[in-house]
Amino acid sequence: MTHININGLEVGQEIGSQEFLLTRDSLVRYAGASGDFNPIHYRDDFAKSVGLAGVLAHGMLTMGVAVQLAANWVGDAGKVIDYGVRFTKPVFVDVSEGALVVVTGKIGEIDTENGIVRIDLSVVFNETTVLGKAQAKVRL
């Protein structure tokens, strides 16, 4: 049960920020869980052979870590009732440094009648937005 009072919320209000460090180990674990073993996610030589700057994170992994901010804010991932993004830029994962993805959330819309809040997520890697129109709706 969430303890957020919908009547105390305002559009534009920030709900918080969170950093996620993606490493090559993260990519291996995600590949195993998802079954996505495309070599662009683990082989630099292959990624470069298809015109990429290097190994990149799975788009769905990036999408998944970003929504975590909304789930943490509402206190229950089951209260996230809708979520969508546009993939705008890749997240390249350096072999030694990894990739730091920074997610910030703001309230974009409040539906007090139905108890639903839309959270607009800013998802940034290397000072570049990597997910556009990232929005999660949560039921309070």
C-alpha positions in Angstrom: 0.0 0.0 0.0 1.4 3.4 -1.0 1.5 6.2 1.5 1.5 8.9 -1.1 -1.3 11.5 -0.9 -2.3 12.2 -4.4 -3.9 15.5 -3.3 -0.4 16.7 -2.1 1.2 16.2 -5.5 1.8 18.8 -8.2 2.6 18.6 -11.9 6.3 19.2 -12.4 7.2 18.0 -8.9 10.4 15.9 -8.9 10.0 12.4 -7.4 13.7 11.7 -7.3 16.8 10.6 -9.2 18.7 7.4 -9.3 21.9 6.2 -10.9 22.3 2.7 -12.4 25.8 1.4 -13.3 25.6 -1.1 -16.2 28.6 -3.3 -16.6 29.6 -6.0 -19.0 28.5 -8.4 -16.2 25.1 -6.7 -16.2 24.8 -7.4 -20.0 25.8 -11.1 -19.5 23.2 -11.6 -16.8 20.5 -9.8 -18.8 21.3 -11.8 -21.9 20.9 -15.0 -19.9 17.6 -13.9 -18.4 16.1 -12.6 -21.7 17.6 -15.0 -24.1 19.0 -12.1 -26.2 22.5 -13.2 -27.1 23.0 -10.8 -30.0 26.8 -10.3 -30.1 26.5 -6.5 -30.2 25.8 -6.8 -26.5 29.1 -8.6 -25.6 31.7 -8.6 -28.4 33.4 -5.3 -29.3 34.8 -6.8 -32.5 31.4 -7.8 -33.8 29.7 -4.5 -32.7 32.4 -2.5 -34.6 32.0 -4.7 -37.6 28.4 -3.6 -37.9 29.2 0.0 -37.5 28.8 0.5 -33.8 31.3 2.3 -31.5 31.4 -0.7 -29.2 29.2 -3.0 -27.1 25.9 -1.6 -26.2 23.3 -2.3 -23.5 20.1 -4.1 -24.5 17.4 -1.5 -25.0 15.0 -3.4 -22.8 17.6 -3.5 -20.0 17.9 0.3 -20.2 14.1 0.5 -20.3 13.8 -1.8 -17.3 16.3 0.0 -15.1 14.6 3.4 -15.9 11.2 2.3 -14.7 12.7 1.2 -11.4 12.6 4.8 -10.2 8.8 5.0 -10.6 8.4 1.6 -8.9 10.5 2.6 -6.0 8.6 5.9 -5.6 5.2 4.2 -5.6 6.6 1.4 -3.3 5.2 -1.5 -5.4 6.2 -2.5 -8.9 2.7 -3.9 -9.4 1.3 -0.4 -9.2 3.0 0.5 -12.4 0.1 0.1 -14.8 1.5 1.5 -18.0 5.0 2.2 -19.3 6.4 3.3 -22.7 9.5 4.8 -24.2 11.1 5.7 -27.5 14.7 4.5 -27.9 16.7 7.5 -29.0 20.4 6.7 -28.5 22.4 3.6 -27.5 24.1 3.1 -24.2 27.6 2.0 -24.9 29.1 -0.1 -22.1 32.8 0.4 -21.6 34.7 -2.8 -20.7 36.3 -1.3 -17.7 34.2 1.7 -16.6 30.7 0.4 -17.6 28.0 2.9 -18.3 26.3 5.1 -15.8 22.6 5.8 -16.6 21.0 8.6 -14.6 17.2 8.6 -14.3 15.2 11.5 -12.9 11.4 11.5 -12.6 8.8 14.3 -12.5 5.1 14.2 -12.2 3.6 14.9 -15.6 -0.1 14.4 -15.0 -2.4 13.7 -12.1 -5.7 12.0 -12.4 -7.2 12.3 -8.9 -10.5 10.7 -9.9 -8.9 7.4 -10.9 -5.9 7.7 -8.5 -3.4 7.6 -11.4 -0.2 9.6 -11.7 2.0 9.8 -14.9 5.7 10.0 -14.2 7.9 11.5 -16.9 11.3 10.0 -16.8 14.5 11.6 -18.0 17.0 8.9 -18.9 20.5 10.1 -19.6 23.9 8.5 -20.4 27.0 10.5 -21.1 24.9 13.8 -20.9 22.7 12.4 -23.7 19.0 11.4 -23.5 18.8 7.8 -24.4 15.1 7.2 -23.9 12.6 9.7 -25.2 9.0 10.1 -24.1 9.7 7.7 -21.2 6.5 7.7 -19.2 5.2 5.5 -16.5 1.6 5.5 -15.1 1.2 4.4 -11.5 -1.9 3.8 -9.5 -1.9 5.2 -6.0 
